[in-house]
């Protein structure tokens, strides 16, 4: 982009703005598995947008659905009123969920989905007569968006630091499950760490909180923090403890939903059924912002009380169930079914894991971990300059190898398309190796 004032005007999210704007890494179009950069190069997208676009960019069926819908019904009132596409998407979406999830509440993002889920959980406990159940449990290194509820239950320090004194009260955090010494270079679920679920039981005993915890929220596979698969038995044990003590279990599946782990949701893949599921990203293949909160039928039924003309939940957004977003969602869900996307994803897992773990012995690498079509290569940080090595790799891949991946500090993250071609995955990791081999 030649217009420097336009570059200066945009305050970018989760970006070192001063560094980026010295030499912007910018794209102007996308098609299938590739972007086109502002200087005309074809770039392979190794991160499926931002965990979003598993079907590839500009999928013709989704593009057509959006174009037709925006010319037919662009927007309508969403309170005490509705549009046909939102109801159609809700019916279709609930068929992708575990048994017993027959209702969904629409939002516009994963962050909104999380805050909506937390409010539903708190209100449900109150309606059940458990007014003292007001505490929420998250995990260290958990990422649940950037709204106040999400960063309160989240556990990534930089996301919380500036706002710590204003976060919501009544939140505790369990330990994360990552331990390089005990479970480094794990392929799939680590064998070590299942016992960490017992921390929830410990909270109940040590703090006499059995009757005060409303809900526990976890990512089945922690994503943004750097791909932390759940240890064997961990999710199962959380489910057991929550069931025993009347605590709602929320799975944040904003990243893991819609084929990322080879199934509709991680709940299905791991065989562990939560009470509430949050989703977004892949719901529309990233084409239009949209999220949803999926709840068990008994949760919805509990709210259906009081005067029928009054809202049962005083919560919602201007764009909840937006008709254009709903049209994109309907088309995306149809494509997942028609193209067998979740099975495609599952079939790529082994070779994807093989390619990622070729770096297990690389001198710059301190850990490699993966699950489904998610992988992280963690680099040894430079002394007194954490994050610079990962960012350098990100930049070199863009400029020298025509490849886009994500780095979180010194963790390189990979999130290929559900329908990625094996030779493109091999080429992607080949490019990464060339860059890592040339690092100082």
C-alpha positions in Angstrom: 0.0 0.0 0.0 1.5 3.3 -1.1 -0.8 5.4 1.1 1.2 5.8 4.3 -1.5 7.8 6.0 -3.9 4.9 5.7 -1.3 2.6 7.2 -0.8 5.0 10.1 -4.6 5.4 10.7 -5.2 1.8 11.5 -4.5 0.7 15.2 -3.9 -3.0 14.6 -4.9 -5.7 17.0 -2.4 -7.9 18.8 0.4 -6.3 16.7 3.5 -4.4 17.3 2.3 -1.4 15.3 5.5 0.5 15.2 7.5 -2.5 14.0 4.9 -3.6 11.5 4.4 -0.3 9.9 8.1 0.0 9.0 7.5 -2.7 6.4 3.9 -3.8 6.3 3.1 -7.4 5.5 -0.1 -6.9 3.6 -2.4 -8.9 1.3 -5.0 -7.7 -1.2 -6.9 -10.8 -2.2 -7.3 -14.5 -1.6 -8.4 -17.6 -3.4 -8.5 -21.2 -2.2 -5.3 -21.8 -0.2 -3.4 -18.7 -1.2 -3.3 -15.0 -0.6 -2.0 -12.4 -3.0 0.4 -9.9 -1.4 0.3 -6.1 -2.1 3.5 -6.6 -4.1 1.9 -9.2 -6.3 3.3 -12.5 -4.8 1.3 -15.6 -4.2 1.4 -16.6 -0.6 0.5 -20.0 0.9 -1.7 -19.6 4.0 -0.5 -22.0 6.6 -2.9 -20.7 9.3 -6.3 -20.9 7.5 -6.9 -17.2 8.1 -6.9 -17.0 11.9 -8.1 -20.5 12.7 -11.2 -19.6 10.6 -11.1 -20.6 7.0 -10.8 -24.4 6.9 -12.6 -24.7 3.6 -10.2 -22.3 1.9 -10.7 -18.7 1.0 -13.5 -17.3 -1.1 -15.3 -20.7 -1.3 -17.7 -20.2 -4.3 -20.8 -21.6 -2.5 -20.3 -19.3 0.5 -19.5 -16.3 -1.6 -22.7 -16.9 -3.7 -24.8 -17.3 -0.6 -23.6 -14.0 0.9 -24.0 -12.1 -2.4 -27.6 -13.3 -2.8 -28.5 -12.7 0.8 -27.2 -9.1 1.0 -29.2 -8.2 -2.0 -32.3 -9.9 -0.6 -32.4 -9.1 3.1 -29.4 -7.1 4.5 -30.6 -6.7 8.1 -33.6 -6.7 10.4 -34.6 -6.1 13.9 -33.4 -8.9 16.2 -35.2 -8.2 19.5 -38.9 -9.5 19.6 -38.4 -10.1 15.8 -36.4 -12.4 13.6 -35.4 -13.5 10.1 -35.8 -16.9 8.4 -32.0 -17.4 7.8 -31.2 -17.2 11.5 -33.8 -19.9 12.4 -32.6 -22.1 9.5 -29.0 -21.9 10.6 -29.9 -22.6 14.3 -31.7 -25.8 13.2 -28.8 -26.9 11.0 -26.1 -26.0 13.6 -27.7 -28.0 16.4 -27.5 -31.1 14.2 -23.7 -30.8 14.3 -23.7 -30.9 18.1 -23.5 -33.8 20.6 -26.9 -35.3 21.5 -29.0 -33.1 23.7 -27.8 -29.8 22.4 -31.0 -28.5 20.8 -30.7 -24.7 21.2 -28.2 -22.0 20.2 -27.8 -18.3 20.9 -26.1 -16.3 18.2 -23.3 -13.8 18.8 -20.8 -12.0 16.5 -17.5 -13.5 17.7 -15.8 -15.9 20.0 -15.2 -13.2 22.6 -19.0 -12.5 22.7 -19.8 -16.2 22.8 -17.6 -16.7 25.9 -19.2 -13.8 27.8 -22.6 -15.0 26.7 -21.9 -18.5 28.0 -20.6 -17.2 31.3 -23.8 -15.1 31.8 -26.0 -18.1 30.8 -24.1 -20.3 33.4 -24.5 -17.8 36.2 -28.2 -17.1 35.4 -28.9 -20.9 35.2 -27.5 -21.5 38.6 -29.6 -18.7 40.0 -32.8 -20.0 38.4 -32.0 -23.4 39.9 -32.1 -21.8 43.3 -28.3 -21.8 43.7 -27.8 -18.0 44.3 -24.4 -18.7 46.0 -23.0 -20.3 42.9 -21.3 -17.3 41.5 -17.6 -18.3 41.1 -16.1 -19.2 37.8 -13.0 -21.3 37.2 -10.6 -20.9 34.2 -7.0 -22.0 33.6 -3.6 -20.4 33.4 -2.7 -19.9 29.8 -6.3 -20.2 28.8 -7.6 -17.9 26.1 -11.3 -17.0 26.0 -11.4 -13.8 24.0 -10.7 -10.2 25.1 -14.0 -9.0 26.6 -14.0 -8.6 30.4 -15.5 -11.9 31.2 -13.2 -13.7 28.8 -10.0 -12.1 30.1 -11.2 -12.7 33.7 -11.4 -16.5 33.2 -8.5 -16.4 30.7 -5.0 -16.9 31.9 -2.6 -15.2 29.5 -0.8 -12.5 31.6 -0.3 -9.8 28.9 -4.0 -9.9 28.1 -4.9 -9.2 31.7 -2.1 -6.9 33.0 -3.5 -3.5 32.1 -7.0 -4.4 33.4 -6.3 -6.5 36.4 -7.9 -4.3 39.0 -11.1 -4.2 36.9 -11.6 -7.8 36.1 -14.7 -9.6 37.4 -14.6 -10.9 41.0 -15.0 -14.5 42.0 -12.6 -16.2 39.5 -10.0 -18.8 40.2 -7.6 -20.5 37.8 -6.4 -24.1 37.6 -2.9 -24.9 36.3 -2.3 -25.3 32.6 -1.2 -28.7 31.5 2.1 -28.0 29.6 5.3 -29.3 31.0 8.3 -29.6 28.7 10.3 -31.7 31.1 7.5 -34.3 31.6 5.7 -34.2 28.3 7.9 -32.4 25.8 7.7 -33.4 22.1 4.4 -35.2 22.7 2.6 -36.5 19.7 -1.1 -36.0 20.2 -2.4 -36.2 23.8 0.4 -36.2 26.4 0.5 -39.2 28.7 1.6 -36.9 31.6 -0.7 -34.4 33.2 -4.1 -36.0 33.6 -3.8 -35.7 37.4 -3.9 -31.9 37.1 -7.7 -32.1 36.8 -7.7 -33.0 40.4 -6.9 -29.3 41.2 -10.6 -28.6 40.6 -11.5 -31.1 43.3 -8.8 -29.5 45.5 -10.4 -26.1 45.1 -13.7 -27.5 46.3 -12.1 -29.0 49.5 -9.5 -26.4 50.4 -11.7 -23.4 49.9 -15.0 -24.9 50.9 -16.3 -23.8 47.5 -18.5 -26.8 46.6 -21.6 -24.7 46.7 -20.2 -21.5 45.2 -18.8 -22.6 41.8 -21.1 -22.0 38.9 -19.0 -23.1 36.0 -15.6 -24.2 34.7 -14.4 -23.1 31.3 -11.6 -24.7 29.3 -10.5 -25.0 25.7 -10.4 -28.8 24.9 -7.2 -28.0 23.1 -5.7 -24.7 24.2 -5.0 -22.8 21.0 -3.8 -19.2 21.2 -1.3 -19.9 23.9 0.6 -22.3 21.7 -1.3 -25.6 21.1 -1.6 -27.5 24.4 -3.5 -30.8 23.8 -5.3 -32.2 26.9 -3.4 -35.0 28.7 -5.0 -38.4 28.6 -7.9 -38.6 31.0 -7.8 -34.9 31.8 -11.1 -33.8 30.2 -12.9 -37.0 31.4 -11.9 -36.2 35.0 -13.0 -32.6 34.8 -16.4 -33.9 33.6 -16.7 -36.3 36.5 -15.9 -33.6 39.1 -18.3 -31.1 37.6 -21.1 -33.6 37.4 -20.5 -34.7 41.0 -20.7 -31.2 42.3 -23.3 -29.6 40.2 -20.9 -27.4 38.3 -21.5 -26.5 34.6 -18.7 -27.5 32.2 -18.1 -25.1 29.3 -16.0 -26.1 26.3 -14.6 -23.1 24.5 -14.6 -24.5 20.9 -14.1 -21.3 19.0 -10.9 -22.8 17.6 -11.5 -26.6 17.8 -15.0 -26.5 16.3 -15.9 -27.5 12.7 -13.3 -30.0 11.8 -10.1 -28.6 13.3 -9.7 -31.8 15.4 -11.3 -34.2 12.8 -14.9 -33.9 14.1 -17.7 -31.4 14.4 -16.5 -30.5 17.8 -13.7 -31.6 20.2 -16.5 -32.8 22.5 -17.2 -35.5 19.9 -13.6 -36.3 19.2 -12.7 -36.8 22.9 -16.0 -38.3 23.9 -16.6 -35.8 26.7 -19.9 -33.9 26.7 -19.9 -30.5 28.3 -23.0 -28.5 29.3 -22.3 -25.5 27.1 -20.2 -25.1 23.9 -19.0 -21.8 22.5 -18.1 -21.5 18.8 -17.4 -18.9 16.1 -14.6 -18.8 13.4 -15.4 -21.9 11.4 -19.1 -21.3 11.7 -19.1 -19.2 8.6 -15.6 -20.3 7.4 -14.5 -16.8 8.6 -16.4 -15.1 5.8 -18.7 -13.0 8.0 -18.2 -12.5 11.7 -20.5 -14.8 13.7 -20.5 -16.9 16.9 -22.9 -19.1 18.8 -23.4 -20.6 22.2 -24.8 -24.1 22.2 -26.6 -25.3 25.4 -28.1 -28.5 26.6 -31.8 -28.7 26.4 -32.3 -28.7 30.1 -30.4 -25.4 30.4 -32.7 -23.7 27.9 -35.8 -25.3 29.5 -34.8 -23.8 32.8 -35.0 -20.3 31.4 -38.5 -20.9 30.0 -40.4 -19.7 33.0 -42.1 -16.5 34.1 -44.5 -14.3 32.0 -44.4 -15.5 28.4 -44.3 -12.0 27.0 -41.1 -11.1 28.9 -37.5 -11.9 27.7 -36.2 -15.0 29.5 -32.6 -13.8 29.2 -31.9 -10.0 29.2 -28.9 -10.3 26.8 -28.2 -10.1 23.1 -26.5 -8.1 20.4 -27.7 -5.8 17.5 -26.3 -8.3 15.0 -27.3 -11.6 16.8 -28.5 -13.9 14.0 -27.6 -11.4 11.3 -29.2 -12.6 8.0 -26.0 -12.3 5.9 -23.9 -14.0 8.5 -26.5 -16.7 8.8 -26.5 -17.3 5.1 -22.8 -17.7 5.2 -23.1 -20.1 8.1 -25.8 -22.2 6.3 -23.6 -22.5 3.2 -20.5 -23.3 5.2 -22.2 -26.1 7.1 -23.5 -27.5 3.9 -20.0 -27.5 2.4 -18.6 -29.3 5.4 -21.1 -32.1 4.8 -20.9 -32.1 1.0 -17.1 -32.2 0.8 -16.6 -34.5 3.8 -14.4 -31.9 5.4 -14.1 -33.4 8.8 -13.0 -36.7 7.4 -10.6 -35.0 5.1 -9.1 -33.3 8.2 -8.8 -36.6 10.0 -7.0 -38.3 7.1 -4.4 -35.5 7.1 -3.5 -35.8 10.8 -0.8 -38.4 10.6 1.3 -36.9 7.8 0.8 -33.5 9.4 2.1 -34.8 12.7 5.1 -36.4 10.9 6.0 -33.2 9.2 5.8 -31.1 12.4 7.8 -33.6 14.5 10.7 -33.6 12.1 11.8 -30.6 14.1 12.1 -32.6 17.4 15.9 -32.6 17.1 16.4 -29.2 15.6 18.9 -27.2 17.7 16.7 -24.1 17.8 13.6 -26.0 18.9 12.7 -26.8 22.6 9.3 -28.4 22.0 6.9 -29.6 19.3 3.3 -30.6 20.0 0.2 -31.3 17.9 -3.4 -32.5 17.9 -5.7 -32.7 14.9 -4.7 -30.1 12.4 -3.1 -27.9 15.0 0.7 -27.8 15.7 3.2 -25.7 17.5 7.0 -25.5 17.2 8.4 -23.7 20.2 11.8 -22.0 19.7 14.4 -21.4 22.3 14.1 -17.7 23.2 17.0 -15.3 22.7 18.5 -14.1 25.9 16.8 -10.9 27.1 14.8 -10.7 23.8 11.9 -13.1 24.1 9.7 -13.1 21.1 12.2 -11.7 18.6 13.2 -15.1 17.2 9.6 -16.2 16.5 8.8 -12.8 14.9 11.9 -13.0 12.7 10.8 -16.4 11.5 7.3 -15.1 10.7 8.8 -12.2 8.7 11.3 -14.3 6.8 8.6 -16.8 5.8 6.5 -14.0 4.5 9.2 -12.2 2.5 11.5 -15.1 1.5 9.3 -18.1 1.4 5.9 -16.8 0.4 4.3 -18.4 3.4 2.0 -17.1 6.2 2.0 -18.6 9.6 1.4 -17.3 13.1 3.9 -16.7 15.8 3.0 -16.2 19.5 6.2 -14.9 20.9 8.7 -17.7 20.1 6.0 -20.3 19.4 5.3 -21.0 15.7 1.8 -22.1 15.1 0.3 -24.1 12.2 -3.3 -24.5 11.2 -3.7 -25.9 7.7 -6.9 -26.1 5.7 -9.1 -29.1 6.3 -8.7 -29.9 2.6 -5.0 -29.1 2.4 -2.9 -31.0 -0.1 -0.2 -33.1 1.4 2.5 -31.7 -0.9 1.6 -28.2 0.3 2.0 -29.2 3.9 5.4 -30.7 3.1 6.4 -27.6 1.3 5.3 -25.4 4.2 7.4 -27.3 6.7 10.3 -27.4 4.2 10.2 -23.6 4.1 10.2 -23.4 7.9 13.2 -25.7 8.0 15.1 -23.5 5.6 14.4 -20.4 7.7 15.2 -22.1 11.0 18.5 -23.5 9.6 19.5 -20.0 8.8 18.7 -18.4 12.2 21.3 -17.0 14.4 
